Amino acid sequence: MLDNIKVILVGTSHSGNIGSAARAMKVMGLTELVLVSPQCEVDDQTLSLASGAGDVAENALIVDTLDEAIADCVLVVGSSARSRTLEWPMLEPRECGRKFIQHAQQGKVALVFGRERTGLTNEELQKCHYHVCIPANPQYSSLNLAMAVQTLSYEIRMAWLEQQAAQYPAAVIEEYPRHKELELFYQHLENVILKTQFISQDKPNLVMNKLRRLFSRTRPETQELNMLRGILTSVEKSLAEQNNKD
């Protein structure tokens, strides 16, 4: 499913930003990078800042127009600050991630980022089905390109993980003993350790209180408690057999 997700960079002017974006993508499991009319080349600085994600940058598809990049996409979302001049359906990052995973089951989807200084043009934004805005601090909302790619790629991955988890049945909730069953266990335990002389008849509570605290902390499940009761029963049986021999 993640293979159906494209990250498209439009008019990137700094080669290092391509590498940083590639790294941000690969960390989150995204590998398809498309460069639209880049103003730089994939060079040594790109690979240096990719830091192990050089394959994503080197395998990037380079096209001349945004139309070419999104031609096969069923969903296109443009990253943009909220605009007062261009009314367009907006997504929050979390909602964007979920929508991407939903549509990636049907075909290719694209997340589009604009130029470092000026972002996407209005014409380019109008080619997108939705715009997504990262709700940064309004007093300092300066996100660089790689940060934006990282943030939105993270939301996509989280949505993918949610979708994966939903495919598996819920974890089995273990059965725990009722209070009455615990009390019967403690009585059984006290009787056995009295018989084995592990505790003395005159001061049994000193040790029993500590044992209660121990089992309260570990909170044995019903099946585990039954095993413990079985061990105690086995000890009682051995004691009885020994006494009969004597």
KOLDOFI-982640 format. One record per residue (C-alpha): residue number from 1; residue in three letters; x negated, y, z. Coordinates in nm, 2 decimals. Each point is the difference from the previous one (the first is absolute). Layout:
! KOLDOFI-982640
SITE; nr; rest; xx; yy; zz
SITE; NUM; ALA; X; Y; Z
...
END
This chain:
! KOLDOFI-982640
SITE; nr; rest; xx; yy; zz
SITE; 1; MET; 0.00; 0.00; 0.00
SITE; 2; LEU; -0.28; 0.24; 0.09
SITE; 3; ASP; -0.15; -0.06; -0.35
SITE; 4; ASN; 0.30; 0.18; -0.15
SITE; 5; ILE; -0.09; 0.32; 0.18
SITE; 6; LYS; -0.20; 0.26; -0.19
SITE; 7; VAL; -0.18; 0.30; 0.15
SITE; 8; ILE; -0.03; 0.27; -0.26
SITE; 9; LEU; -0.24; 0.29; 0.03
SITE; 10; VAL; 0.07; 0.29; -0.23
SITE; 11; GLY; -0.28; 0.24; -0.11
SITE; 12; THR; -0.25; -0.10; 0.27
SITE; 13; SER; -0.30; 0.24; -0.01
SITE; 14; HIS; -0.23; -0.16; 0.26
SITE; 15; SER; -0.14; -0.35; -0.07
SITE; 16; GLY; -0.04; -0.06; 0.37
SITE; 17; ASN; 0.37; 0.04; 0.06
SITE; 18; ILE; 0.06; -0.29; -0.24
SITE; 19; GLY; -0.23; -0.22; 0.21
SITE; 20; SER; 0.16; 0.11; 0.32
SITE; 21; ALA; 0.35; -0.06; -0.13
SITE; 22; ALA; -0.11; -0.35; -0.13
SITE; 23; ARG; -0.12; -0.08; 0.35
SITE; 24; ALA; 0.32; 0.12; 0.16
SITE; 25; MET; 0.20; -0.22; -0.24
SITE; 26; LYS; -0.20; -0.32; 0.04
SITE; 27; VAL; 0.01; 0.02; 0.38
SITE; 28; MET; 0.38; -0.02; -0.03
SITE; 29; GLY; 0.00; -0.27; -0.27
SITE; 30; LEU; 0.07; 0.22; -0.31
SITE; 31; THR; -0.23; -0.05; -0.30
SITE; 32; GLU; 0.16; 0.16; -0.31
SITE; 33; LEU; -0.14; 0.35; -0.05
SITE; 34; VAL; 0.09; 0.22; -0.30
SITE; 35; LEU; -0.19; 0.32; -0.08
SITE; 36; VAL; 0.19; 0.25; -0.21
SITE; 37; SER; -0.22; 0.24; -0.20
SITE; 38; PRO; -0.28; 0.00; 0.27
SITE; 39; GLN; -0.23; 0.30; 0.00
SITE; 40; CYS; -0.29; -0.22; 0.11
SITE; 41; GLU; -0.14; -0.35; -0.05
SITE; 42; VAL; -0.03; -0.30; 0.22
SITE; 43; ASP; -0.36; 0.04; 0.10
SITE; 44; ASP; -0.24; -0.08; 0.28
SITE; 45; GLN; 0.17; 0.23; 0.24
SITE; 46; THR; 0.33; -0.17; -0.07
SITE; 47; LEU; -0.15; -0.34; 0.08
SITE; 48; SER; -0.18; 0.13; 0.31
SITE; 49; LEU; 0.32; 0.14; 0.15
SITE; 50; ALA; 0.20; -0.30; -0.10
SITE; 51; SER; -0.22; -0.19; 0.25
SITE; 52; GLY; 0.09; -0.36; -0.11
SITE; 53; ALA; 0.30; 0.09; -0.21
SITE; 54; GLY; -0.20; 0.08; -0.31
SITE; 55; ASP; 0.18; -0.26; -0.19
SITE; 56; VAL; 0.33; 0.19; 0.04
SITE; 57; ALA; -0.17; 0.32; -0.14
SITE; 58; GLU; -0.19; -0.18; -0.28
SITE; 59; ASN; 0.31; -0.18; -0.11
SITE; 60; ALA; 0.22; 0.31; 0.00
SITE; 61; LEU; 0.20; 0.06; -0.32
SITE; 62; ILE; -0.06; 0.34; -0.16
SITE; 63; VAL; 0.28; 0.15; -0.20
SITE; 64; ASP; 0.06; 0.35; -0.15
SITE; 65; THR; 0.35; 0.07; 0.13
SITE; 66; LEU; 0.22; -0.08; 0.29
SITE; 67; ASP; 0.26; -0.14; -0.24
SITE; 68; GLU; -0.25; -0.27; -0.10
SITE; 69; ALA; -0.07; -0.08; 0.36
SITE; 70; ILE; 0.36; -0.05; 0.11
SITE; 71; ALA; 0.15; -0.14; -0.33
SITE; 72; ASP; 0.05; -0.35; 0.15
SITE; 73; CYS; 0.11; 0.12; 0.35
SITE; 74; VAL; 0.35; -0.05; 0.15
SITE; 75; LEU; -0.07; 0.25; 0.28
SITE; 76; VAL; -0.22; 0.31; 0.00
SITE; 77; VAL; -0.07; 0.20; 0.32
SITE; 78; GLY; -0.20; 0.32; -0.01
SITE; 79; SER; -0.19; 0.12; 0.30
SITE; 80; SER; 0.07; 0.37; 0.06
SITE; 81; ALA; 0.05; 0.27; 0.26
SITE; 82; ARG; 0.37; 0.09; 0.05
SITE; 83; SER; 0.08; 0.25; -0.27
SITE; 84; ARG; 0.27; 0.28; 0.02
SITE; 85; THR; -0.01; 0.06; -0.38
SITE; 86; LEU; 0.05; -0.37; -0.11
SITE; 87; GLU; 0.29; -0.18; 0.16
SITE; 88; TRP; -0.06; -0.37; -0.02
SITE; 89; PRO; 0.08; -0.31; 0.20
SITE; 90; MET; -0.25; -0.02; 0.29
SITE; 91; LEU; -0.13; -0.31; 0.19
SITE; 92; GLU; -0.17; -0.02; 0.33
SITE; 93; PRO; -0.31; -0.22; -0.01
SITE; 94; ARG; 0.15; -0.29; 0.19
SITE; 95; GLU; 0.31; 0.00; -0.23
SITE; 96; CYS; -0.23; 0.03; -0.30
SITE; 97; GLY; -0.19; -0.32; 0.11
SITE; 98; ARG; 0.32; -0.20; 0.03
SITE; 99; LYS; 0.13; 0.12; -0.33
SITE; 100; PHE; -0.32; -0.10; -0.17
SITE; 101; ILE; 0.01; -0.35; 0.14
SITE; 102; GLN; 0.36; -0.03; -0.10
SITE; 103; HIS; -0.06; 0.10; -0.36
SITE; 104; ALA; -0.33; -0.17; -0.04
SITE; 105; GLN; 0.19; -0.33; 0.00
SITE; 106; GLN; 0.16; 0.11; -0.33
SITE; 107; GLY; -0.30; 0.15; -0.18
SITE; 108; LYS; -0.28; 0.25; 0.01
SITE; 109; VAL; 0.03; 0.30; 0.23
SITE; 110; ALA; -0.23; 0.31; 0.01
SITE; 111; LEU; -0.11; 0.24; 0.27
SITE; 112; VAL; -0.13; 0.32; -0.17
SITE; 113; PHE; -0.25; 0.25; 0.15
SITE; 114; GLY; -0.09; 0.33; -0.16
SITE; 115; ARG; -0.31; 0.21; -0.03
SITE; 116; GLU; -0.21; 0.08; 0.30
SITE; 117; ARG; 0.07; 0.38; -0.01
SITE; 118; THR; 0.34; 0.03; -0.17
SITE; 119; GLY; 0.17; -0.33; 0.04
SITE; 120; LEU; 0.26; -0.11; -0.26
SITE; 121; THR; 0.16; 0.25; -0.24
SITE; 122; ASN; 0.38; 0.04; 0.00
SITE; 123; GLU; 0.01; -0.18; -0.33
SITE; 124; GLU; -0.18; -0.30; 0.14
SITE; 125; LEU; 0.21; 0.00; 0.32
SITE; 126; GLN; 0.31; -0.01; -0.21
SITE; 127; LYS; -0.12; -0.33; -0.15
SITE; 128; CYS; 0.03; -0.15; 0.35
SITE; 129; HIS; 0.32; -0.16; 0.14
SITE; 130; TYR; -0.09; 0.13; 0.35
SITE; 131; HIS; -0.25; 0.22; 0.17
SITE; 132; VAL; -0.17; -0.10; 0.32
SITE; 133; CYS; -0.13; 0.25; 0.26
SITE; 134; ILE; -0.23; -0.09; 0.28
SITE; 135; PRO; 0.13; 0.19; 0.31
SITE; 136; ALA; -0.33; 0.14; 0.11
SITE; 137; ASN; -0.06; 0.28; 0.25
SITE; 138; PRO; 0.17; 0.31; -0.17
SITE; 139; GLN; -0.27; 0.22; 0.15
SITE; 140; TYR; -0.28; -0.21; -0.16
SITE; 141; SER; 0.13; -0.24; -0.26
SITE; 142; SER; -0.33; -0.03; -0.19
SITE; 143; LEU; -0.02; -0.36; -0.11
SITE; 144; ASN; -0.26; -0.10; -0.25
SITE; 145; LEU; 0.08; -0.24; -0.28
SITE; 146; ALA; -0.14; -0.31; 0.16
SITE; 147; MET; 0.19; 0.08; 0.33
SITE; 148; ALA; 0.32; 0.02; -0.19
SITE; 149; VAL; -0.06; -0.32; -0.19
SITE; 150; GLN; -0.09; -0.17; 0.33
SITE; 151; THR; 0.31; 0.12; 0.18
SITE; 152; LEU; 0.24; -0.11; -0.26
SITE; 153; SER; -0.18; -0.33; -0.08
SITE; 154; TYR; 0.03; -0.08; 0.37
SITE; 155; GLU; 0.37; 0.06; 0.00
SITE; 156; ILE; 0.03; -0.23; -0.31
SITE; 157; ARG; -0.20; -0.27; 0.18
SITE; 158; MET; 0.21; 0.03; 0.32
SITE; 159; ALA; 0.32; -0.04; -0.21
SITE; 160; TRP; -0.15; -0.30; -0.17
SITE; 161; LEU; -0.09; -0.16; 0.33
SITE; 162; GLU; 0.35; 0.05; 0.12
SITE; 163; GLN; 0.14; -0.16; -0.31
SITE; 164; GLN; -0.24; -0.30; 0.04
SITE; 165; ALA; 0.10; -0.04; 0.37
SITE; 166; ALA; 0.37; 0.00; -0.10
SITE; 167; GLN; -0.06; -0.31; -0.22
SITE; 168; TYR; -0.08; -0.21; 0.30
SITE; 169; PRO; 0.24; -0.12; 0.27
SITE; 170; ALA; -0.01; 0.18; 0.33
SITE; 171; ALA; -0.23; -0.14; 0.26
SITE; 172; VAL; 0.15; -0.26; 0.22
SITE; 173; ILE; 0.08; 0.15; 0.34
SITE; 174; GLU; -0.14; -0.24; 0.27
SITE; 175; GLU; 0.23; -0.13; 0.27
SITE; 176; TYR; -0.09; 0.10; 0.35
SITE; 177; PRO; 0.12; -0.18; 0.32
SITE; 178; ARG; 0.28; 0.15; 0.21
SITE; 179; HIS; -0.07; 0.11; 0.36
SITE; 180; LYS; 0.16; -0.31; 0.14
SITE; 181; GLU; -0.24; -0.22; -0.21
SITE; 182; LEU; -0.30; 0.20; 0.12
SITE; 183; GLU; 0.10; -0.04; 0.36
SITE; 184; LEU; 0.04; -0.38; -0.05
SITE; 185; PHE; -0.35; 0.00; -0.15
SITE; 186; TYR; -0.15; 0.19; 0.30
SITE; 187; GLN; 0.17; -0.24; 0.24
SITE; 188; HIS; -0.14; -0.29; -0.19
SITE; 189; LEU; -0.35; 0.15; -0.01
SITE; 190; GLU; 0.00; 0.07; 0.37
SITE; 191; ASN; 0.11; -0.35; 0.08
SITE; 192; VAL; -0.27; -0.15; -0.21
SITE; 193; ILE; -0.29; 0.21; 0.13
SITE; 194; LEU; 0.12; -0.06; 0.36
SITE; 195; LYS; -0.02; -0.37; -0.07
SITE; 196; THR; -0.35; 0.03; -0.15
SITE; 197; GLN; -0.10; 0.22; 0.30
SITE; 198; PHE; -0.10; 0.29; -0.23
SITE; 199; ILE; 0.19; 0.22; 0.23
SITE; 200; SER; 0.07; -0.04; 0.37
SITE; 201; GLN; 0.34; -0.06; 0.14
SITE; 202; ASP; -0.02; 0.29; 0.25
SITE; 203; LYS; -0.09; 0.27; -0.26
SITE; 204; PRO; 0.14; -0.09; -0.34
SITE; 205; ASN; 0.10; 0.35; -0.10
SITE; 206; LEU; -0.35; 0.14; -0.02
SITE; 207; VAL; -0.08; -0.21; -0.31
SITE; 208; MET; 0.35; -0.03; -0.14
SITE; 209; ASN; 0.04; 0.38; -0.02
SITE; 210; LYS; -0.32; 0.02; -0.21
SITE; 211; LEU; 0.12; -0.29; -0.22
SITE; 212; ARG; 0.33; 0.17; -0.05
SITE; 213; ARG; -0.18; 0.32; -0.10
SITE; 214; LEU; -0.21; -0.21; -0.24
SITE; 215; PHE; 0.29; -0.16; -0.18
SITE; 216; SER; 0.20; 0.33; 0.00
SITE; 217; ARG; -0.29; 0.16; -0.18
SITE; 218; THR; -0.05; -0.28; -0.26
SITE; 219; ARG; 0.38; -0.05; -0.03
SITE; 220; PRO; 0.01; -0.36; -0.13
SITE; 221; GLU; 0.26; -0.09; -0.26
SITE; 222; THR; 0.26; -0.27; 0.08
SITE; 223; GLN; -0.19; -0.27; -0.19
SITE; 224; GLU; -0.32; 0.09; 0.19
SITE; 225; LEU; 0.18; 0.00; 0.33
SITE; 226; ASN; 0.13; -0.35; -0.08
SITE; 227; MET; -0.35; -0.11; -0.07
SITE; 228; LEU; -0.11; 0.13; 0.34
SITE; 229; ARG; 0.29; -0.18; 0.17
SITE; 230; GLY; -0.11; -0.32; -0.19
SITE; 231; ILE; -0.35; 0.04; 0.14
SITE; 232; LEU; 0.13; 0.04; 0.35
SITE; 233; THR; 0.22; -0.30; -0.04
SITE; 234; SER; -0.30; -0.20; -0.12
SITE; 235; VAL; -0.20; 0.10; 0.30
SITE; 236; GLU; 0.29; -0.10; 0.23
SITE; 237; LYS; 0.02; -0.34; -0.17
SITE; 238; SER; -0.38; -0.05; 0.04
SITE; 239; LEU; 0.02; 0.09; 0.37
SITE; 240; ALA; 0.29; -0.24; 0.05
SITE; 241; GLU; -0.19; -0.28; -0.16
SITE; 242; GLN; -0.31; 0.07; 0.20
SITE; 243; ASN; 0.21; 0.00; 0.32
SITE; 244; ASN; 0.15; -0.33; -0.09
SITE; 245; LYS; -0.34; -0.16; -0.05
SITE; 246; ASP; -0.11; 0.13; 0.33
END
